[in-house]
Amino acid sequence: MSSWLAQAIDSAEKIEDWLSPKRAISLAKLKETPWPGRKTEAWKYTPINAIERAQLSEKTGTAAKASEIDNLNSIDLVFVDGLFSEEASTSELPEGLTISSLQHAQSWALESFNQTKPSKHFFGLVNDVLATQGCIIDVAANTTIEQPIRITNSFSEGAQAHTRAIVRIGESSKLTVIEQLEGDLASLNTFFAEYQISEKAHLEHYRLALQSGKALSVGGCHFNLNQASTLDSSLIGYGSQLSRVDMDVIHSAEHSNAKLNVIYLLDGKELFDLHSAIEHTKPNGVSEQNVRCIAADRANAIFNGRIHIHRDAQKILAQMNNRNLLMSPNAQINTKPELEIYADDVRCAHGATIAEIDEEAMFYLQSRGVSRSEAQIMLSFAFINELVDQMKNDAVAQWLRPMLRERFAQMEIR
Amino acid sequence: MTDQLDEALSREYEAGFVSDVESRTFDPGIDESVIRRISAMKEEPEWMLDWRLKAFEMWKTMPEPDWAHIDYADIDFQAISYYSAPKSMDDRPKSLDEVDPELLRTYEKLGIPLVEQQQLAGIAVDVVFDSVSVVTTFREKLKEKGVIFCPISDAIKEYPELVQKYLGTVVSQKDNFFAALNCAVFTDGSFVYIPKGTRCPMELSTYFRINELNTGQFERTLIIADEGSYVSYLEGCTAPQRDENQLHAAVVELVCLDNAEIKYSTVQNWYPGDENGVGGIYNFVTKRGICHDNAKISWTQVETGSAVTWKYPSCVLKGDNSVGEFYSVALTRGAQQADTGTKMIHLGKNTKSTIISKGISAGKSNNSYRGLVHMGKGSSGARNFTQCDSLLIGDKCGAHTFPYVESRNPTAIVEHEATTSKVSDDQMFLCQQRGLDPEKAVSMIVNGFCKEVFKELPMEFAVEAGKLLEISLEGSVG
């Protein structure tokens, strides 16, 4: 067993709170799960020995706050080194919205804990037993919360943080949640969020996984879709020494609809790994997933997307599209779009492509007087812009565009 | 329509008879002495025995793979007999006239006439019955052209330098659990050598038949196409209908030297077990070819049999400009399980590969495509196109796709697409409106679904494959 894990288990055993009954189950499971290695299918391309080597300590919350998003007008929940910062967070809440700390017991949250996140995620189990900080968000029925909720996470050198979000959106309600992770210092964090989307409710979700450099980040977001509920999710990822996101979308009732857009842009020696699973357990669901990835320099991009149609979940329409740009001879892309289908009257398709920027398009732009580097930026941007355009929240899209452009410019210099 | 479906699914396996051929069979079990006995029986040279024993040592340390999407009862490797041969083989027949008439009748029942018709068709056949090769036709005629086509046990004795040079170079002893077992205990199989610049004058073909109870069949095929040569090779297989599961763990190695081309076609029709999953063949096969410069390997397979299929015919595209192709139709029904696909390992420049996989699942079966496309660092300008389509017939079956795509070179282009659907009501309506009965309509739609693969098969096999599908699917309207 890894010494880091031994230590984690050790400290987990000391935690005693209202979540303990759930934590005990996960702890037992964690103890019998071997440390993931190359031979572990879910970690085939993603080495995690950096966790073993990392110099980590308990931190008191000295990291700089995550960057602001202009014109967002959000309800902020600020976590610094995994600790909730009350003064930096918004205290005034609109009617119908309740937010409380993970330290305060709530019966529905206890029930909801681990209901959508499957136990197969190794670091999900770690988060189960170690996350004492986090938030519980509850939206009453028939309520539209106009202001987006923004959960920010930032980390200082050597920090180790485990945070958890449990979210419930009441019947016919609407909510926007932005999860934001930033920082390039050597630190380890697990941030897992679970969403219960009730009947006819709608969640607009963003995960801005913008950690880079030496950061070690393993987390996930998990959605449970009830009758006629909808999900519109966008994930933007930069890679880092280790960036891993596990995503599960469970259609547990009929007529639910999920759209997942994913962009990740890797440079240097960065690694980003997205494992997503879309489970259609009931008939008449729709899901659409678009994953675009650009890997430059010595980056390693990993995508494992699974669509699973359960027995008798008929009339499902599920699409997955994965497109990758490989920009450098030292970068690598590893992708595995999976289908697992047990119902016959369904329409499912997936496609995956890997290539470099089209040389003809480059030539065309250059023939119009655009410099080679500018042409590359333009074409890279064009490759992902479609997904940025689909973001419903203008402030987030506006904030992202110049950032992404800058990132492309950096990618080009090398 | 459900009645028709049931009828189609309960249709009997036509090759399920047992032949009354007297055999000599080893007692079940495996240890070093069994391997020594097999080797002695085959009068093998020392190096071959050492090679087998080394493989056996490796096998003992290897875990049985469990990653495939298949579920089967544990195999008791000590309960299998590793050698079985028809008794009359002790003095091997020199010509067809001397072959045990019961054997000939067996093959006639299977529709594989070894005598006149075959000569008309112009196909040379190697027939493997249980553990040994029974007869190889046209050996002499092929020899005139310099083509060697004989049982591998003969090749080990007659052409040791060729066998020693190439055996295990594509699928090594430690490649995987089942390949290692095969290396240790393989009993027979075909050996083909096509000399430089030679186009093999006829199609070569091997028919495998498992007859004895509780035996495993472990055949090994080695095909070497020397520079600039061409060969088309066909493989077919059947087994009697029994309640016990029988293991078939074969290894096929193809060596395709510069500018050569090998076309390897398989129609696999092992006994699939009954509709409840009782009996049937466990088919764990390792097939791989290596392509040198400008070489081409094309795998075509029609998989309709076996209770469990675990098979990934692969191409290592080592040479520049080499080409790999994989065309597959896999049909599962009853309680069959298939986990099959291919690996295309692109190492050389401008290498190309095409993968077309058609999976059809009916009954309670599960059919998975599992594939790997790897673009290595040196694979500049390489190209891959993959298409996997699945057709579901009935709501109790499953169709799955697990494609691994890895790219390490920006100039390589990979395209993968997969779809899953059922026989659509519109298609059925159109056909029926033109006066076709539902049975014919399904058969026609499925045939159309598989057409891209069937057109790759040599004519005789295409007919057989079409017939096989029809037998399995007639009237199975979802």
Interface residues (C-beta under 8 A of the other chain):
Chain A: E41 R311 D312 Q314 N324 L326 M327 S328 P329 A331 Q332 I333 N334 T335 K336 P337 E338 L339 E340 I341 Y342 A343 D344 D345 V346 R347 C348 A349 H350 G351 A352 T353 I354 A355 E356
Chain B: W67 H69 M375 K377 S390 L392 I393 G394 D395 K396 C397 G398 A399 H400 T401 F402 P403 Y404 V405 E406 S407 R408 N409 P410 T411 A412 I413 V414 E415 H416 E417 A418 T419 T420 S421 K422 G478
